């Protein structure tokens, strides 16, 4: 059925068999926008790491609190000079901690020999 519609050359056009098509640039720009939003969301999520705001030092039989950031999650809970002997989640079971629990992350070493010492 032509419904009196003609193309640019004057030939009748079948309007019932037309399919909807998006312009290629609109598809590309939409894909680019989705990619940029996904990348930005991933970057934001990676930057939102939890932080206690506490620096620890190994003591003879426990872990000693060296510094507490006033904006950290442990502010007004832990104080410099406090010693940790055990930790637990609210309502959880207590777990003893020792000085050997304070190990450096392997990615902080500049060479293998530093990590093996």
C-alpha positions as CSV (number, residue, x, y, z in Angstrom):
1,X,0.0,0.0,0.0
2,X,1.5,3.3,-1.0
3,X,-0.9,5.9,0.7
4,X,0.2,8.4,-1.9
5,X,3.7,8.6,-0.5
6,X,6.6,8.9,-3.1
7,X,10.3,8.8,-2.7
8,X,12.6,11.5,-4.0
9,X,12.4,10.1,-7.5
10,X,8.6,10.1,-7.6
11,X,8.3,6.3,-7.2
12,X,5.5,5.1,-4.9
13,X,6.7,3.9,-1.4
14,X,5.2,1.0,0.4
15,X,4.6,2.5,3.9
16,X,3.5,-0.8,5.6
17,X,6.9,-2.5,5.0
18,X,9.0,0.3,6.5
19,X,11.1,-0.5,9.5
20,X,12.4,1.8,12.1
21,X,16.1,2.5,11.8
22,X,18.3,4.6,14.1
23,X,21.0,6.8,12.5
24,X,24.4,5.2,12.9
25,X,25.9,8.3,14.6
26,X,23.1,8.3,17.3
27,X,23.9,4.6,18.0
28,X,27.7,5.5,18.3
29,X,27.1,8.5,20.5
30,X,24.7,6.5,22.8
31,X,27.4,3.7,23.1
32,X,30.0,6.3,23.9
33,X,27.8,8.0,26.5
34,X,27.1,4.6,28.2
35,X,30.8,3.7,28.1
36,X,31.8,7.0,29.7
37,X,29.1,6.8,32.4
38,X,30.2,3.2,33.2
39,X,33.9,4.2,33.3
40,X,33.1,7.2,35.6
41,X,31.0,5.0,37.9
42,X,33.7,2.4,38.1
43,X,36.3,5.1,38.9
44,X,34.2,6.6,41.6
45,X,33.5,3.2,43.1
46,X,37.2,2.4,43.2
47,X,38.0,5.6,44.9
48,X,35.5,5.1,47.7
49,X,37.6,2.7,49.8
50,X,36.7,2.3,53.5
51,X,39.2,3.8,55.9
52,X,39.4,3.7,59.6
53,X,41.8,6.6,60.0
54,X,44.1,4.8,62.4
55,X,47.8,4.1,62.3
56,X,49.1,1.1,64.2
57,X,52.5,-0.1,65.5
58,X,53.5,-3.6,66.6
59,X,54.0,-3.8,70.3
60,X,55.5,-6.7,72.2
61,X,52.3,-8.7,72.7
62,X,49.6,-6.6,71.0
63,X,49.0,-3.8,68.5
64,X,49.4,-0.2,69.6
65,X,47.5,2.7,68.3
66,X,49.9,5.4,67.1
67,X,47.6,8.0,65.6
68,X,43.8,8.5,65.1
69,X,42.5,10.9,62.4
70,X,39.7,13.1,63.9
71,X,37.7,12.6,60.7
72,X,38.1,8.8,60.6
73,X,35.7,6.1,61.5
74,X,37.6,5.3,64.8
75,X,37.6,8.9,66.1
76,X,36.5,9.1,69.7
77,X,36.7,5.3,69.9
78,X,40.4,4.6,69.8
79,X,43.1,6.9,71.1
80,X,46.9,7.1,70.7
81,X,48.5,4.7,73.1
82,X,45.6,2.2,73.2
83,X,46.5,-1.4,72.8
84,X,44.5,-3.9,70.7
85,X,44.5,-7.5,71.9
86,X,41.3,-8.7,70.2
87,X,38.7,-7.4,67.7
88,X,35.2,-8.4,66.8
89,X,32.3,-7.4,64.7
90,X,29.1,-6.2,66.6
91,X,27.6,-9.4,68.1
92,X,30.5,-11.5,66.6
93,X,33.1,-13.7,68.1
94,X,36.3,-12.1,69.5
95,X,39.5,-12.8,67.6
96,X,42.9,-12.2,69.2
97,X,45.4,-10.0,67.3
98,X,49.1,-10.0,67.6
99,X,52.0,-7.9,66.3
100,X,52.6,-10.3,63.5
101,X,49.2,-9.3,62.1
102,X,50.6,-6.0,61.0
103,X,52.3,-7.0,57.8
104,X,52.9,-4.7,54.9
105,X,51.1,-5.1,51.6
106,X,53.4,-6.7,49.0
107,X,52.7,-3.9,46.6
108,X,54.5,-1.5,48.9
109,X,57.9,-3.2,48.4
110,X,60.2,-2.0,45.7
111,X,61.9,-5.3,45.3
112,X,61.5,-9.0,46.2
113,X,64.3,-8.8,48.7
114,X,62.4,-6.2,50.8
115,X,59.4,-8.5,51.0
116,X,61.5,-11.5,52.0
117,X,63.3,-9.8,54.9
